Amino acid sequence: MENKKLFSTINVISIAVPVVVAVLLGIRTKLDLGQWTQNLPFLNAIINSTTAILLILGLFLIKSKNISAHKAVMSIAFGLGGLFLVFYVIYHLTNPSTSFGGEGFIRYFYYFNLISHIGASLVVLPFVLRAYYYGWNRMDAEHRKVVKIAYPIWLYVSITGVLAYLMISPYYTF
């Protein structure tokens, strides 16, 4: 019964987070929290880069059977994901959207990268939440099963987030 409640909560969170983000992004009047918010995309690119490195390190650690180090590294990656979300929302509440200015093939590549990044980020959340729960509670069989889905998607989201930042950053007008 407790697991059913937990997974219902995970499902609600997995739906609520994208809906709340979409609503917040739709707000046309931006808050003024200061110029520091203009640095958040760069900070989020660092967070995504670090998360990708930690995910690869976490895989190496678990393959080496270093469970305690794996748990620590994955907990940091999980925490960075939460921090990313907070910074992402703050940035978009305080700054207008930036249009990509590239042309030709690079434009198609950028939008493919961005759309697949956003789509994957919407899909991965319930898997990451379940994987973290199973891993933390040493439910190893369940953890392995869900990680087969969560890990490649989470790594993809982390890497494509950095690519999206690198491609759009020349077009920021601060």
N, C-alpha and C positions, 0 to 999 in steps of 0.2 A: 504493500500500500504506500509506503514511504517513497519508493522509487517511482511509482506512478505519479505521485504529487510532484516530485522533483522534475520528472520529464515533462509534465504538463507546464511547470514553471519555465523550463528550458524552451518549450515550444512557444509560450507566450512571449518570452524575451526575444526569441528569434524572429518573431513577427513584429513585435513592438519596436525594436531598435530600428529596423529599416523604415517603418512607418513614421516614427518620430523624426528621424533624420530627414526624410522626404518633406515632411511638414515644415521643419525648421529651415530647410534649404529654400522652400517656397516663399519665405518671408522676404518681402521686397525692401522694407525699411530695415536698414542695418544698424546694429548697436555700435556705439562708440566706446570701445574699451581701451583705446590707445593704439599707437603704431606697432607695438610689440606683436600684435596679432598677425601682422604681415610676415613675420618670420615663421609662422606655424607650418606652412607647406614644407619649408626646408627641414624643420624639426621632424615633421612626419615622415619625410624621406629618410632621415637618419633612423627614425624608429623602425620603418619598414626594412631598411638595410640590416639593422641590428637583428630584427626578428628573423629575417632570412638566414643570417649567419647562425643564430641560436637554434633554429630549426635543424639546420644541417649538423651543428654540433650535438644537438639532442639525439639525432639519429645515430651519430658515431658513438655517443656515450651508451646508448641502449644496446647497440650491437656489441660493445665492449663489456656489457653486463654491469655497468656502473650506474645502478639504479638511483642511488641518492643524488649523484651529480646530474643525471638525466632529469630527475624530478625538479631539481633546483633550476636548471636551465629552462625547462619547459614552463615553469612557474613564472620566470622572468619574461619569457616570450608572451605568455598569457596576459601578464600585467601590462606589458607594452601595447598589446592589442587594445586593452581598455583605455590606456592613455592616448593612443592614436585616435580613438573614437571621440574622446573628450576634446582634443585639440582640433580635430576635423570639424566638429560641430561649432566650436568657438570661432574658428576661422570663417566658416560660411555664414555665421550669424553677424559677423562684423565686417566682412569684405565682399565686394561684388564678384561675381564669377568672371573668370578670365577665359577669353576665347583663344582657341589654338589658331595660330597664324600661318602655319605651314601649308604648302601647296603640293599637288601631285601625289605621288606614291606615299610620301611621308605622312600626308594628311590621312590617307586611308589606313596606314599602319597605326597612327596615333589613335584614331577612333576605334579600330579593332581592339587595340590594347586596352583602351579606356573602357569600352563596353564590356569586354570579357572580364576585365578587372572588377568592375562594378557587379556584374552578374555573379561571378565567383564569390565575391565578398558577401553577397546576399545569401548564397547557398551554404557557405562554410560554417557560419556561426553555430547552428545547432550541433554540427558534428564536432566542432572544437569544444563546445561546452560539455558534450557527452564524453569526449575523449579525456578531457581534463578531470572530470568527475571519476570516471572509471580508473584512470591512472592514479589519481590521488588516493583512492580507496583500495588500490591493489586488486582490482577486478581485472586481472591481466588478460583473460580470454576476450572479454568484452572490449577492453581497451584496444587490443591488437586489431580486432575486427573493425572498429570505428575509425582507428587511425589510418587504416588502408584507404579510407575515403578522405578523412580530414587533412592528413599530412600533405599530400600533393596539391590539394586545392589551397591550403593555407600558404604553402611555399610559393605557389603561383601568384596568389594575391599580393604577397609581400614583394616579390620581384617586379610584377607589373605595376605596382604602386610607385616604385622607384622610377621605372621607365616613364610612366605618365608624368611624374614630377620633372624629370630631366627634359622631357620634350616640351612641356608647357612653360617651364620656368623662364625662358627668354621673353615670354609674352606678358609677364606680370608688369603692371604699370604702377609702381608705388612711388 
